[in-house]
């Protein structure tokens, strides 16, 4: 009794061609899919020009140290219908800023990045009726103080889904 390892048909050059086309076709399809998603997602840029950012690093560090000595604090709350910011000094008294801007964006996509200008609502509270979609956001707040100096703070926000909504 003889045992056959291959089916009765022979493995021809056409079979090998089919295997190679399937193999490399799969590799190429996966690469094209990954290239497509890479092209339409986050670019990975943190700063536009790292050389210039490196040159101004010491100046920015000094500004951050001076800001820390002011003792100003802020509380940022974001919802799907509004953004609120509460700005106080070390004694808990409201701070009145000339202008407050918030640059908001998604951590991994730049397509939704935009800047909000908040309106003063009294007693150190600032408000914007801007709609943020639910999910994770990064916020960079820049408050221009009465003396012309800037106060900056960075936040990670999680905007909750409205009650009764999916997500």
C-alpha positions, 0 to 999 in steps of 0.5 A, spaced: 500 500 500 502 506 497 501 513 501 500 519 497 501 526 500 499 530 494 492 530 491 492 526 484 493 533 481 500 536 480 502 543 483 503 547 477 506 553 475 499 556 475 498 554 482 504 557 484 503 564 481 496 564 484 499 563 491 504 568 490 498 573 487 494 572 493 500 572 498 503 579 495 496 582 494 494 581 501 500 584 503 499 590 499 492 591 501 494 591 508 499 596 507 494 601 502 489 600 508 494 602 513 497 608 509 490 610 508 488 611 515 495 614 517 494 619 512 487 621 515 489 621 522 493 625 527 500 627 524 504 627 530 506 634 530 506 637 537 509 643 535 510 646 528 517 648 528 521 644 533 528 648 532 524 654 534 521 651 540 527 649 542 530 656 542 525 659 546 524 653 551 528 657 556 524 663 555 517 659 556 520 655 562 521 662 565 514 664 564 511 658 567 515 659 573 513 666 574 506 664 572 506 659 578 508 664 583 502 668 581 498 662 584 492 663 580 487 657 579 482 655 574 477 650 573 474 648 566 468 644 565 466 642 558 459 639 556 456 638 549 452 645 550 457 649 553 464 651 556 465 654 563 471 657 566 472 659 573 478 663 574 480 665 581 486 668 585 490 665 591 485 668 596 479 665 592 477 672 589 475 672 582 480 674 577 477 678 571 481 677 565 481 682 558 481 676 554 480 668 555 481 663 549 481 656 549 484 652 543 480 645 543 482 639 539 482 631 539 488 628 542 489 624 535 485 628 530 486 635 528 480 636 524 476 638 530 481 643 532 478 650 534 479 656 538 473 658 543 473 665 546 469 665 552 465 671 555 465 674 562 459 672 566 461 675 572 465 673 579 470 670 575 466 666 571 467 665 563 462 662 558 461 659 551 455 656 548 460 652 544 458 645 542 463 640 543 461 633 541 462 627 547 469 624 548 476 626 550 478 633 548 485 637 550 484 644 552 489 649 552 487 656 555 490 662 554 488 668 559 490 675 557 491 679 564 490 686 565 497 687 566 498 684 559 501 678 561 498 671 559 496 665 564 496 659 560 494 652 563 493 645 559 487 640 561 484 633 558 477 634 558 472 628 557 465 631 555 460 626 557 454 624 553 448 627 554 443 623 559 439 617 555 444 618 549 448 612 547 456 612 547 
